[in-house]
Amino acid sequence: MAGEIRIRAFLPADAAAVRELFIQVNRLLAPAHLAEAFEGYITRSLAEEIDRLADYYSSRNGGFWVAIDDDEIVGMFGLEASAEHAMELRRMYVAPGARRRGIARKMLGFAEEECRCRNRLQLQLSTSELQQDALALYRNAGYENVREEIAGAASNKTLGGGIRRYHFTKRL
């Protein structure tokens, strides 16, 4: 896996690989004491979002993309409208075996350009304390930490479970 990374729109044929990447990354993130909570989060997110990506993101004036290396999906992310001139970055994951190659940085740059093309000049996102590499990426890319919270309630956007979440924004 050392080819040129391409980013393209999600296709229905990508569904199984995207589903597997989502499950794999979230299971790797799960601390032992939260393994059961993560399984519930995974199940809920699959049903409400991942297993219906095209419908989910189109209904939110957004889209979903995959990063490809030699015909293999090595990354993924989505964008959904969050305000009149803003979008929210969602589900940005890189396959564990493909990390440290600039894939996340490339996907983030693509997402920012997509926002500009849609005249959405602010990109918002959130991540948890469990994702230290993501926190460093966003800070290094000029994102401002606008809010922190302890996530109590579970949804398809957060595990809950008392994990600290960081909310970032960037003017584009």
Wavefront OBJ file of the C-alpha trace (Angstrom):
o trace
v 0.000 0.000 0.000
v 2.118 2.825 -1.255
v 0.257 4.151 -4.283
v -1.254 7.535 -5.009
v -4.219 8.225 -2.726
v -7.361 9.227 -4.613
v -10.515 10.615 -3.076
v -13.821 9.933 -4.770
v -17.510 9.932 -3.977
v -18.921 6.920 -2.153
v -20.482 4.297 -4.421
v -22.961 1.585 -3.400
v -20.250 -1.016 -4.131
v -18.183 0.574 -1.311
v -20.771 -0.170 1.354
v -19.251 -3.380 2.769
v -15.700 -1.962 2.955
v -16.898 1.288 4.568
v -18.972 -0.676 7.071
v -15.984 -2.860 7.966
v -13.664 0.149 8.333
v -16.163 1.871 10.629
v -16.473 -1.219 12.845
v -12.719 -1.879 12.890
v -11.719 1.656 13.871
v -14.366 1.986 16.559
v -13.461 -1.349 18.133
v -9.812 -0.262 18.214
v -10.794 3.009 19.921
v -12.805 1.269 22.633
v -11.171 1.171 26.068
v -11.816 -2.185 27.755
v -14.226 -0.692 30.307
v -16.343 0.802 27.493
v -16.304 -2.158 25.083
v -19.988 -2.909 25.604
v -20.964 0.751 25.163
v -18.937 0.898 21.937
v -20.742 -2.166 20.588
v -24.053 -0.406 21.241
v -22.748 2.742 19.546
v -21.569 0.732 16.543
v -24.936 -1.036 16.219
v -26.865 2.231 16.462
v -24.582 4.063 14.018
v -24.795 1.231 11.483
v -28.589 1.245 11.576
v -29.078 5.020 11.594
v -26.250 6.102 9.295
v -23.528 3.788 7.974
v -25.819 1.202 6.373
v -27.703 3.981 4.562
v -24.939 6.476 3.739
v -26.271 7.824 0.454
v -29.735 8.544 1.874
v -28.388 9.841 5.187
v -26.000 12.401 3.699
v -28.163 13.490 0.771
v -31.013 14.215 3.206
v -28.605 16.522 5.057
v -27.369 18.400 1.956
v -24.021 16.667 2.180
v -22.035 13.814 0.754
v -19.735 10.942 1.590
v -16.305 10.150 0.144
v -13.698 7.425 0.304
v -9.911 7.525 0.021
v -8.591 4.842 -2.312
v -5.136 3.288 -2.570
v -4.716 0.648 -5.308
v -8.488 -0.004 -5.409
v -8.637 -0.463 -1.624
v -10.597 1.857 0.646
v -8.119 3.258 3.176
v -10.158 6.200 4.448
v -13.612 7.732 4.558
v -15.435 10.889 5.582
v -18.753 12.654 5.234
v -20.014 16.216 5.223
v -23.451 17.385 6.265
v -24.911 20.868 6.362
v -24.929 22.208 9.898
v -25.934 25.850 9.307
v -26.645 28.114 6.357
v -22.953 28.668 5.626
v -21.390 25.757 7.530
v -20.843 22.049 7.185
v -19.911 19.390 9.710
v -17.150 16.873 9.038
v -18.255 13.376 10.015
v -16.847 9.866 10.097
v -13.293 10.706 9.091
v -11.397 7.475 9.609
v -8.179 6.037 8.183
v -7.541 2.294 8.090
v -5.042 1.352 10.818
v -2.574 -0.139 8.313
v -2.611 3.025 6.192
v -1.955 5.611 8.893
v 0.967 8.038 8.999
v 0.857 8.603 5.236
v -0.971 11.948 5.150
v -4.322 10.411 4.204
v -6.282 12.195 6.937
v -4.638 15.500 6.029
v -5.535 14.936 2.363
v -9.147 14.082 3.218
v -9.406 17.154 5.450
v -8.110 19.378 2.639
v -10.603 17.816 0.229
v -13.439 18.414 2.720
v -12.429 22.060 3.119
v -12.387 22.553 -0.664
v -15.781 20.855 -0.990
v -17.171 23.313 1.569
v -15.781 26.246 -0.412
v -17.350 24.888 -3.610
v -20.698 24.729 -1.809
v -20.277 28.277 -0.457
v -20.129 26.914 3.084
v -17.228 28.871 4.494
v -17.062 27.271 7.901
v -16.204 23.654 8.672
v -17.213 22.272 12.048
v -16.261 18.949 13.594
v -15.977 17.115 16.855
v -13.818 14.321 18.146
v -13.144 12.651 21.451
v -10.292 12.427 23.887
v -9.755 8.865 22.621
v -8.523 10.213 19.276
v -5.309 12.046 20.133
v -3.955 11.899 16.564
v -7.156 13.515 15.278
v -6.929 16.245 17.914
v -3.362 17.020 16.824
v -4.340 17.021 13.137
v -7.170 19.511 13.635
v -5.130 21.815 15.827
v -2.219 21.764 13.356
v -4.621 22.477 10.479
v -5.824 25.716 12.089
v -9.053 24.533 13.720
v -10.157 26.409 16.811
v -11.400 24.448 19.812
v -14.672 26.260 20.510
v -16.205 23.949 23.102
v -15.534 20.905 25.233
v -18.113 18.710 26.865
v -18.481 15.443 28.673
v -20.795 13.417 26.445
v -23.481 11.818 28.562
v -26.136 10.780 26.056
v -25.468 8.291 23.271
v -26.477 8.963 19.658
v -25.173 8.126 16.196
v -22.792 11.079 16.709
v -21.455 10.278 20.159
v -20.859 7.279 22.355
v -21.856 9.079 25.521
v -20.314 7.267 28.469
v -18.658 10.316 30.011
v -16.041 10.726 27.279
v -14.706 14.246 26.730
v -15.591 15.641 23.294
v -13.874 18.552 21.606
v -15.741 20.753 19.121
v -13.691 22.592 16.515
v -14.421 25.105 13.786
v -12.459 26.752 11.007
v -13.311 29.674 8.742
v -12.424 28.753 5.180
l 1 2 3 4 5 6 7 8 9 10 11 12 13 14 15 16 17 18 19 20 21 22 23 24 25 26 27 28 29 30 31 32 33 34 35 36 37 38 39 40 41 42 43 44 45 46 47 48 49 50 51 52 53 54 55 56 57 58 59 60 61 62 63 64 65 66 67 68 69 70 71 72 73 74 75 76 77 78 79 80 81 82 83 84 85 86 87 88 89 90 91 92 93 94 95 96 97 98 99 100 101 102 103 104 105 106 107 108 109 110 111 112 113 114 115 116 117 118 119 120 121 122 123 124 125 126 127 128 129 130 131 132 133 134 135 136 137 138 139 140 141 142 143 144 145 146 147 148 149 150 151 152 153 154 155 156 157 158 159 160 161 162 163 164 165 166 167 168 169 170 171 172
